[in-house]
Amino acid sequence: MAKYNGIDLWALHQHGRLEYAETVHHIVPTSDDENLFFIFSNLIPVSRASHDEIHMLYKTDKQATQKILMAILSQEGIG
């Protein structure tokens, strides 16, 4: 999270809000591929609220949400 100054990238890019990240979200869940657990390009810093929002979106369209997350990291120079 230090790389992004503790900023929630989801809130910033999707909602235009500046919020502090409290955790990281695994774009590809560890249940799908545990080898990606510590891979930097699979982690995005988010707040608790953003993390919950992302998981809700995964229930309706996981692939599209993952593409958005990867695009955010790409804009930040990762991935």
Secondary structure as UniProt FT lines:
FT   HELIX           2..4
FT   TURN            5..6
FT   HELIX           9..15
FT   STRAND          23..26
FT   TURN            30..32
FT   HELIX           34..36
FT   TURN            37..38
FT   HELIX           40..42
FT   STRAND          43..46
FT   HELIX           48..75
FT   TURN            76..77
//
